[in-house]
Amino acid sequence: MGASILIGILITFLVIVLVLYLVQRLPIDGRMRQIVQIIVIIIGIVSLLKYLAVW
């Protein structure tokens, strides 16, 4: 049970990093890129909190 939670957290973290990397590659202006990065980070934190059964 603990290993599956750890794997889920690791996969979620890797997906967040990948999405943030892809956002950096998009040809959009800096302000919009920053807004998208903040949204991705917030969604990632909420997802990690769900894995940890905090939320």
mmJSON file of the N, C-alpha and C atoms, coordinates in Angstrom:
{"data_MODEL":{"atom_site":{
"group_PDB":["ATOM","ATOM","ATOM","ATOM","ATOM","ATOM","ATOM","ATOM","ATOM","ATOM","ATOM","ATOM","ATOM","ATOM","ATOM","ATOM","ATOM","ATOM","ATOM","ATOM","ATOM","ATOM","ATOM","ATOM","ATOM","ATOM","ATOM","ATOM","ATOM","ATOM","ATOM","ATOM","ATOM","ATOM","ATOM","ATOM","ATOM","ATOM","ATOM","ATOM","ATOM","ATOM","ATOM","ATOM","ATOM","ATOM","ATOM","ATOM","ATOM","ATOM","ATOM","ATOM","ATOM","ATOM","ATOM","ATOM","ATOM","ATOM","ATOM","ATOM","ATOM","ATOM","ATOM","ATOM","ATOM","ATOM","ATOM","ATOM","ATOM","ATOM","ATOM","ATOM","ATOM","ATOM","ATOM","ATOM","ATOM","ATOM","ATOM","ATOM","ATOM","ATOM","ATOM","ATOM","ATOM","ATOM","ATOM","ATOM","ATOM","ATOM","ATOM","ATOM","ATOM","ATOM","ATOM","ATOM","ATOM","ATOM","ATOM","ATOM","ATOM","ATOM","ATOM","ATOM","ATOM","ATOM","ATOM","ATOM","ATOM","ATOM","ATOM","ATOM","ATOM","ATOM","ATOM","ATOM","ATOM","ATOM","ATOM","ATOM","ATOM","ATOM","ATOM","ATOM","ATOM","ATOM","ATOM","ATOM","ATOM","ATOM","ATOM","ATOM","ATOM","ATOM","ATOM","ATOM","ATOM","ATOM","ATOM","ATOM","ATOM","ATOM","ATOM","ATOM","ATOM","ATOM","ATOM","ATOM","ATOM","ATOM","ATOM","ATOM","ATOM","ATOM","ATOM","ATOM","ATOM","ATOM","ATOM","ATOM","ATOM","ATOM","ATOM","ATOM","ATOM"],
"id":[1,2,3,4,5,6,7,8,9,10,11,12,13,14,15,16,17,18,19,20,21,22,23,24,25,26,27,28,29,30,31,32,33,34,35,36,37,38,39,40,41,42,43,44,45,46,47,48,49,50,51,52,53,54,55,56,57,58,59,60,61,62,63,64,65,66,67,68,69,70,71,72,73,74,75,76,77,78,79,80,81,82,83,84,85,86,87,88,89,90,91,92,93,94,95,96,97,98,99,100,101,102,103,104,105,106,107,108,109,110,111,112,113,114,115,116,117,118,119,120,121,122,123,124,125,126,127,128,129,130,131,132,133,134,135,136,137,138,139,140,141,142,143,144,145,146,147,148,149,150,151,152,153,154,155,156,157,158,159,160,161,162,163,164,165],
"type_symbol":["N","C","C","N","C","C","N","C","C","N","C","C","N","C","C","N","C","C","N","C","C","N","C","C","N","C","C","N","C","C","N","C","C","N","C","C","N","C","C","N","C","C","N","C","C","N","C","C","N","C","C","N","C","C","N","C","C","N","C","C","N","C","C","N","C","C","N","C","C","N","C","C","N","C","C","N","C","C","N","C","C","N","C","C","N","C","C","N","C","C","N","C","C","N","C","C","N","C","C","N","C","C","N","C","C","N","C","C","N","C","C","N","C","C","N","C","C","N","C","C","N","C","C","N","C","C","N","C","C","N","C","C","N","C","C","N","C","C","N","C","C","N","C","C","N","C","C","N","C","C","N","C","C","N","C","C","N","C","C","N","C","C","N","C","C"],
"label_atom_id":["N","CA","C","N","CA","C","N","CA","C","N","CA","C","N","CA","C","N","CA","C","N","CA","C","N","CA","C","N","CA","C","N","CA","C","N","CA","C","N","CA","C","N","CA","C","N","CA","C","N","CA","C","N","CA","C","N","CA","C","N","CA","C","N","CA","C","N","CA","C","N","CA","C","N","CA","C","N","CA","C","N","CA","C","N","CA","C","N","CA","C","N","CA","C","N","CA","C","N","CA","C","N","CA","C","N","CA","C","N","CA","C","N","CA","C","N","CA","C","N","CA","C","N","CA","C","N","CA","C","N","CA","C","N","CA","C","N","CA","C","N","CA","C","N","CA","C","N","CA","C","N","CA","C","N","CA","C","N","CA","C","N","CA","C","N","CA","C","N","CA","C","N","CA","C","N","CA","C","N","CA","C","N","CA","C","N","CA","C","N","CA","C"],
"label_alt_id":[null,null,null,null,null,null,null,null,null,null,null,null,null,null,null,null,null,null,null,null,null,null,null,null,null,null,null,null,null,null,null,null,null,null,null,null,null,null,null,null,null,null,null,null,null,null,null,null,null,null,null,null,null,null,null,null,null,null,null,null,null,null,null,null,null,null,null,null,null,null,null,null,null,null,null,null,null,null,null,null,null,null,null,null,null,null,null,null,null,null,null,null,null,null,null,null,null,null,null,null,null,null,null,null,null,null,null,null,null,null,null,null,null,null,null,null,null,null,null,null,null,null,null,null,null,null,null,null,null,null,null,null,null,null,null,null,null,null,null,null,null,null,null,null,null,null,null,null,null,null,null,null,null,null,null,null,null,null,null,null,null,null,null,null,null],
"label_comp_id":["MET","MET","MET","GLY","GLY","GLY","ALA","ALA","ALA","SER","SER","SER","ILE","ILE","ILE","LEU","LEU","LEU","ILE","ILE","ILE","GLY","GLY","GLY","ILE","ILE","ILE","LEU","LEU","LEU","ILE","ILE","ILE","THR","THR","THR","PHE","PHE","PHE","LEU","LEU","LEU","VAL","VAL","VAL","ILE","ILE","ILE","VAL","VAL","VAL","LEU","LEU","LEU","VAL","VAL","VAL","LEU","LEU","LEU","TYR","TYR","TYR","LEU","LEU","LEU","VAL","VAL","VAL","GLN","GLN","GLN","ARG","ARG","ARG","LEU","LEU","LEU","PRO","PRO","PRO","ILE","ILE","ILE","ASP","ASP","ASP","GLY","GLY","GLY","ARG","ARG","ARG","MET","MET","MET","ARG","ARG","ARG","GLN","GLN","GLN","ILE","ILE","ILE","VAL","VAL","VAL","GLN","GLN","GLN","ILE","ILE","ILE","ILE","ILE","ILE","VAL","VAL","VAL","ILE","ILE","ILE","ILE","ILE","ILE","ILE","ILE","ILE","GLY","GLY","GLY","ILE","ILE","ILE","VAL","VAL","VAL","SER","SER","SER","LEU","LEU","LEU","LEU","LEU","LEU","LYS","LYS","LYS","TYR","TYR","TYR","LEU","LEU","LEU","ALA","ALA","ALA","VAL","VAL","VAL","TRP","TRP","TRP"],
"label_asym_id":["A","A","A","A","A","A","A","A","A","A","A","A","A","A","A","A","A","A","A","A","A","A","A","A","A","A","A","A","A","A","A","A","A","A","A","A","A","A","A","A","A","A","A","A","A","A","A","A","A","A","A","A","A","A","A","A","A","A","A","A","A","A","A","A","A","A","A","A","A","A","A","A","A","A","A","A","A","A","A","A","A","A","A","A","A","A","A","A","A","A","A","A","A","A","A","A","A","A","A","A","A","A","A","A","A","A","A","A","A","A","A","A","A","A","A","A","A","A","A","A","A","A","A","A","A","A","A","A","A","A","A","A","A","A","A","A","A","A","A","A","A","A","A","A","A","A","A","A","A","A","A","A","A","A","A","A","A","A","A","A","A","A","A","A","A"],
"label_entity_id":["1","1","1","1","1","1","1","1","1","1","1","1","1","1","1","1","1","1","1","1","1","1","1","1","1","1","1","1","1","1","1","1","1","1","1","1","1","1","1","1","1","1","1","1","1","1","1","1","1","1","1","1","1","1","1","1","1","1","1","1","1","1","1","1","1","1","1","1","1","1","1","1","1","1","1","1","1","1","1","1","1","1","1","1","1","1","1","1","1","1","1","1","1","1","1","1","1","1","1","1","1","1","1","1","1","1","1","1","1","1","1","1","1","1","1","1","1","1","1","1","1","1","1","1","1","1","1","1","1","1","1","1","1","1","1","1","1","1","1","1","1","1","1","1","1","1","1","1","1","1","1","1","1","1","1","1","1","1","1","1","1","1","1","1","1"],
"label_seq_id":[1,1,1,2,2,2,3,3,3,4,4,4,5,5,5,6,6,6,7,7,7,8,8,8,9,9,9,10,10,10,11,11,11,12,12,12,13,13,13,14,14,14,15,15,15,16,16,16,17,17,17,18,18,18,19,19,19,20,20,20,21,21,21,22,22,22,23,23,23,24,24,24,25,25,25,26,26,26,27,27,27,28,28,28,29,29,29,30,30,30,31,31,31,32,32,32,33,33,33,34,34,34,35,35,35,36,36,36,37,37,37,38,38,38,39,39,39,40,40,40,41,41,41,42,42,42,43,43,43,44,44,44,45,45,45,46,46,46,47,47,47,48,48,48,49,49,49,50,50,50,51,51,51,52,52,52,53,53,53,54,54,54,55,55,55],
"pdbx_PDB_ins_code":[null,null,null,null,null,null,null,null,null,null,null,null,null,null,null,null,null,null,null,null,null,null,null,null,null,null,null,null,null,null,null,null,null,null,null,null,null,null,null,null,null,null,null,null,null,null,null,null,null,null,null,null,null,null,null,null,null,null,null,null,null,null,null,null,null,null,null,null,null,null,null,null,null,null,null,null,null,null,null,null,null,null,null,null,null,null,null,null,null,null,null,null,null,null,null,null,null,null,null,null,null,null,null,null,null,null,null,null,null,null,null,null,null,null,null,null,null,null,null,null,null,null,null,null,null,null,null,null,null,null,null,null,null,null,null,null,null,null,null,null,null,null,null,null,null,null,null,null,null,null,null,null,null,null,null,null,null,null,null,null,null,null,null,null,null],
"Cartn_x":[0.827,0.0,0.869,1.906,2.768,3.555,3.937,4.703,3.847,2.565,1.709,1.476,1.391,1.244,2.513,3.662,4.935,5.088,4.695,4.76,3.808,2.619,1.665,2.184,2.809,3.39,4.523,5.358,6.473,5.983,4.977,4.426,3.802,3.064,2.464,3.538,4.609,5.696,6.355,6.582,7.195,6.294,4.985,4.051,4.075,4.127,4.186,5.443,6.579,7.843,7.784,7.23,7.122,6.226,5.098,4.185,4.851,5.56,6.256,7.331,8.019,9.021,8.36,7.241,6.546,5.99,5.561,5.079,6.225,7.435,8.591,8.868,8.546,8.819,7.766,6.625,5.555,5.95,5.566,5.889,4.841,4.767,3.845,4.645,4.02,4.731,4.968,5.881,6.33,5.255,4.379,3.33,2.358,1.946,1.02,1.683,2.953,3.691,3.75,3.967,4.029,2.679,1.594,0.255,-0.009,0.355,0.156,0.999,2.225,3.078,2.469,1.932,1.31,0.107,-0.705,-1.876,-1.441,-0.408,0.082,0.607,1.325,1.867,0.741,-0.285,-1.41,-2.14,-2.392,-3.048,-2.18,-0.879,0.027,0.037,0.027,0.009,-1.288,-2.407,-3.692,-3.685,-3.13,-3.067,-2.188,-1.057,-0.192,-0.863,-1.61,-2.326,-3.395,-4.011,-4.988,-4.315,-3.116,-2.392,-2.019,-1.716,-1.338,-2.554,-3.745,-5.026,-5.173,-4.623,-4.79,-6.107,-6.472,-7.649,-8.69],
"Cartn_y":[-1.198,0.0,1.259,1.273,2.444,2.665,1.561,1.682,2.275,1.915,2.452,3.955,4.386,5.821,6.555,5.979,6.594,6.668,5.626,5.625,6.674,6.785,7.794,9.205,9.46,10.778,11.062,10.075,10.247,10.527,9.795,10.021,11.403,11.806,13.146,14.219,14.068,15.035,15.098,13.949,13.926,14.572,14.359,14.989,16.505,16.983,18.428,19.022,18.353,18.849,18.851,17.796,17.723,18.83,19.064,20.124,21.491,21.722,22.998,23.184,22.109,22.178,22.507,21.856,22.115,23.533,24.07,25.458,26.403,26.085,26.917,26.939,25.863,25.754,26.444,26.824,27.444,28.854,29.225,30.576,31.603,31.832,32.836,33.855,34.994,36.051,35.654,36.356,35.985,36.026,37.03,37.151,35.975,35.609,34.489,33.18,33.018,31.819,31.699,32.817,32.81,32.425,32.919,32.575,31.087,30.537,29.11,28.275,28.699,27.97,27.957,29.069,29.138,28.207,28.185,27.304,25.839,25.479,24.094,23.714,24.614,24.323,24.146,24.988,24.866,23.541,23.187,21.903,20.743,20.845,19.798,19.655,20.767,20.707,20.085,20.464,19.875,18.37,17.974,16.558,15.791,16.363,15.712,15.62,16.652,16.601,15.52,15.277,14.195,12.838,12.668,11.412,11.191,12.251,12.139,12.1,12.123,12.044,13.197,14.34,15.53,16.222,16.112,16.806,15.832],
"Cartn_z":[0.0,0.0,0.0,0.841,0.91,-0.366,-1.033,-2.268,-3.383,-3.423,-4.48,-4.291,-3.033,-2.773,-3.197,-2.876,-3.249,-4.763,-5.462,-6.929,-7.502,-6.936,-7.392,-7.198,-6.057,-5.79,-6.769,-7.024,-7.952,-9.369,-9.805,-11.148,-11.247,-10.209,-10.209,-10.286,-9.519,-9.537,-10.912,-11.524,-12.859,-13.907,-13.806,-14.744,-14.573,-13.336,-13.084,-13.705,-13.491,-14.049,-15.581,-16.162,-17.621,-18.171,-17.539,-18.01,-17.87,-16.77,-16.607,-17.678,-18.032,-19.092,-20.434,-20.713,-21.975,-22.037,-20.897,-20.869,-21.215,-20.735,-21.061,-22.562,-23.25,-24.681,-25.551,-24.96,-25.746,-26.185,-27.395,-27.876,-27.421,-26.107,-25.575,-24.778,-24.497,-23.784,-22.322,-21.685,-20.348,-19.288,-19.359,-18.336,-18.406,-19.609,-19.78,-19.359,-19.685,-19.295,-17.775,-17.097,-15.639,-15.032,-15.596,-15.114,-15.287,-16.446,-16.698,-15.737,-15.461,-14.53,-13.128,-12.689,-11.365,-11.295,-12.354,-12.392,-12.325,-13.087,-13.086,-11.704,-11.05,-9.723,-8.708,-8.773,-7.841,-8.053,-9.311,-9.599,-9.114,-9.294,-8.839,-7.327,-6.609,-5.146,-4.65,-5.266,-4.88,-5.149,-6.271,-6.607,-5.612,-5.237,-4.256,-2.894,-2.516,-1.243,-1.251,-2.393,-2.481,-2.309,-2.864,-2.682,-1.217,-0.529,0.874,1.796,1.224,1.958,2.941,2.583,3.406,3.036,1.771,1.274,0.847],
"occupancy":[1.0,1.0,1.0,1.0,1.0,1.0,1.0,1.0,1.0,1.0,1.0,1.0,1.0,1.0,1.0,1.0,1.0,1.0,1.0,1.0,1.0,1.0,1.0,1.0,1.0,1.0,1.0,1.0,1.0,1.0,1.0,1.0,1.0,1.0,1.0,1.0,1.0,1.0,1.0,1.0,1.0,1.0,1.0,1.0,1.0,1.0,1.0,1.0,1.0,1.0,1.0,1.0,1.0,1.0,1.0,1.0,1.0,1.0,1.0,1.0,1.0,1.0,1.0,1.0,1.0,1.0,1.0,1.0,1.0,1.0,1.0,1.0,1.0,1.0,1.0,1.0,1.0,1.0,1.0,1.0,1.0,1.0,1.0,1.0,1.0,1.0,1.0,1.0,1.0,1.0,1.0,1.0,1.0,1.0,1.0,1.0,1.0,1.0,1.0,1.0,1.0,1.0,1.0,1.0,1.0,1.0,1.0,1.0,1.0,1.0,1.0,1.0,1.0,1.0,1.0,1.0,1.0,1.0,1.0,1.0,1.0,1.0,1.0,1.0,1.0,1.0,1.0,1.0,1.0,1.0,1.0,1.0,1.0,1.0,1.0,1.0,1.0,1.0,1.0,1.0,1.0,1.0,1.0,1.0,1.0,1.0,1.0,1.0,1.0,1.0,1.0,1.0,1.0,1.0,1.0,1.0,1.0,1.0,1.0,1.0,1.0,1.0,1.0,1.0,1.0],
"B_iso_or_equiv":[0.0,0.0,0.0,0.0,0.0,0.0,0.0,0.0,0.0,0.0,0.0,0.0,0.0,0.0,0.0,0.0,0.0,0.0,0.0,0.0,0.0,0.0,0.0,0.0,0.0,0.0,0.0,0.0,0.0,0.0,0.0,0.0,0.0,0.0,0.0,0.0,0.0,0.0,0.0,0.0,0.0,0.0,0.0,0.0,0.0,0.0,0.0,0.0,0.0,0.0,0.0,0.0,0.0,0.0,0.0,0.0,0.0,0.0,0.0,0.0,0.0,0.0,0.0,0.0,0.0,0.0,0.0,0.0,0.0,0.0,0.0,0.0,0.0,0.0,0.0,0.0,0.0,0.0,0.0,0.0,0.0,0.0,0.0,0.0,0.0,0.0,0.0,0.0,0.0,0.0,0.0,0.0,0.0,0.0,0.0,0.0,0.0,0.0,0.0,0.0,0.0,0.0,0.0,0.0,0.0,0.0,0.0,0.0,0.0,0.0,0.0,0.0,0.0,0.0,0.0,0.0,0.0,0.0,0.0,0.0,0.0,0.0,0.0,0.0,0.0,0.0,0.0,0.0,0.0,0.0,0.0,0.0,0.0,0.0,0.0,0.0,0.0,0.0,0.0,0.0,0.0,0.0,0.0,0.0,0.0,0.0,0.0,0.0,0.0,0.0,0.0,0.0,0.0,0.0,0.0,0.0,0.0,0.0,0.0,0.0,0.0,0.0,0.0,0.0,0.0],
"pdbx_formal_charge":[null,null,null,null,null,null,null,null,null,null,null,null,null,null,null,null,null,null,null,null,null,null,null,null,null,null,null,null,null,null,null,null,null,null,null,null,null,null,null,null,null,null,null,null,null,null,null,null,null,null,null,null,null,null,null,null,null,null,null,null,null,null,null,null,null,null,null,null,null,null,null,null,null,null,null,null,null,null,null,null,null,null,null,null,null,null,null,null,null,null,null,null,null,null,null,null,null,null,null,null,null,null,null,null,null,null,null,null,null,null,null,null,null,null,null,null,null,null,null,null,null,null,null,null,null,null,null,null,null,null,null,null,null,null,null,null,null,null,null,null,null,null,null,null,null,null,null,null,null,null,null,null,null,null,null,null,null,null,null,null,null,null,null,null,null],
"auth_seq_id":[1,1,1,2,2,2,3,3,3,4,4,4,5,5,5,6,6,6,7,7,7,8,8,8,9,9,9,10,10,10,11,11,11,12,12,12,13,13,13,14,14,14,15,15,15,16,16,16,17,17,17,18,18,18,19,19,19,20,20,20,21,21,21,22,22,22,23,23,23,24,24,24,25,25,25,26,26,26,27,27,27,28,28,28,29,29,29,30,30,30,31,31,31,32,32,32,33,33,33,34,34,34,35,35,35,36,36,36,37,37,37,38,38,38,39,39,39,40,40,40,41,41,41,42,42,42,43,43,43,44,44,44,45,45,45,46,46,46,47,47,47,48,48,48,49,49,49,50,50,50,51,51,51,52,52,52,53,53,53,54,54,54,55,55,55],
"auth_comp_id":["MET","MET","MET","GLY","GLY","GLY","ALA","ALA","ALA","SER","SER","SER","ILE","ILE","ILE","LEU","LEU","LEU","ILE","ILE","ILE","GLY","GLY","GLY","ILE","ILE","ILE","LEU","LEU","LEU","ILE","ILE","ILE","THR","THR","THR","PHE","PHE","PHE","LEU","LEU","LEU","VAL","VAL","VAL","ILE","ILE","ILE","VAL","VAL","VAL","LEU","LEU","LEU","VAL","VAL","VAL","LEU","LEU","LEU","TYR","TYR","TYR","LEU","LEU","LEU","VAL","VAL","VAL","GLN","GLN","GLN","ARG","ARG","ARG","LEU","LEU","LEU","PRO","PRO","PRO","ILE","ILE","ILE","ASP","ASP","ASP","GLY","GLY","GLY","ARG","ARG","ARG","MET","MET","MET","ARG","ARG","ARG","GLN","GLN","GLN","ILE","ILE","ILE","VAL","VAL","VAL","GLN","GLN","GLN","ILE","ILE","ILE","ILE","ILE","ILE","VAL","VAL","VAL","ILE","ILE","ILE","ILE","ILE","ILE","ILE","ILE","ILE","GLY","GLY","GLY","ILE","ILE","ILE","VAL","VAL","VAL","SER","SER","SER","LEU","LEU","LEU","LEU","LEU","LEU","LYS","LYS","LYS","TYR","TYR","TYR","LEU","LEU","LEU","ALA","ALA","ALA","VAL","VAL","VAL","TRP","TRP","TRP"],
"auth_asym_id":["A","A","A","A","A","A","A","A","A","A","A","A","A","A","A","A","A","A","A","A","A","A","A","A","A","A","A","A","A","A","A","A","A","A","A","A","A","A","A","A","A","A","A","A","A","A","A","A","A","A","A","A","A","A","A","A","A","A","A","A","A","A","A","A","A","A","A","A","A","A","A","A","A","A","A","A","A","A","A","A","A","A","A","A","A","A","A","A","A","A","A","A","A","A","A","A","A","A","A","A","A","A","A","A","A","A","A","A","A","A","A","A","A","A","A","A","A","A","A","A","A","A","A","A","A","A","A","A","A","A","A","A","A","A","A","A","A","A","A","A","A","A","A","A","A","A","A","A","A","A","A","A","A","A","A","A","A","A","A","A","A","A","A","A","A"],
"auth_atom_id":["N","CA","C","N","CA","C","N","CA","C","N","CA","C","N","CA","C","N","CA","C","N","CA","C","N","CA","C","N","CA","C","N","CA","C","N","CA","C","N","CA","C","N","CA","C","N","CA","C","N","CA","C","N","CA","C","N","CA","C","N","CA","C","N","CA","C","N","CA","C","N","CA","C","N","CA","C","N","CA","C","N","CA","C","N","CA","C","N","CA","C","N","CA","C","N","CA","C","N","CA","C","N","CA","C","N","CA","C","N","CA","C","N","CA","C","N","CA","C","N","CA","C","N","CA","C","N","CA","C","N","CA","C","N","CA","C","N","CA","C","N","CA","C","N","CA","C","N","CA","C","N","CA","C","N","CA","C","N","CA","C","N","CA","C","N","CA","C","N","CA","C","N","CA","C","N","CA","C","N","CA","C","N","CA","C","N","CA","C","N","CA","C"],
"pdbx_PDB_model_num":[1,1,1,1,1,1,1,1,1,1,1,1,1,1,1,1,1,1,1,1,1,1,1,1,1,1,1,1,1,1,1,1,1,1,1,1,1,1,1,1,1,1,1,1,1,1,1,1,1,1,1,1,1,1,1,1,1,1,1,1,1,1,1,1,1,1,1,1,1,1,1,1,1,1,1,1,1,1,1,1,1,1,1,1,1,1,1,1,1,1,1,1,1,1,1,1,1,1,1,1,1,1,1,1,1,1,1,1,1,1,1,1,1,1,1,1,1,1,1,1,1,1,1,1,1,1,1,1,1,1,1,1,1,1,1,1,1,1,1,1,1,1,1,1,1,1,1,1,1,1,1,1,1,1,1,1,1,1,1,1,1,1,1,1,1]
}}}
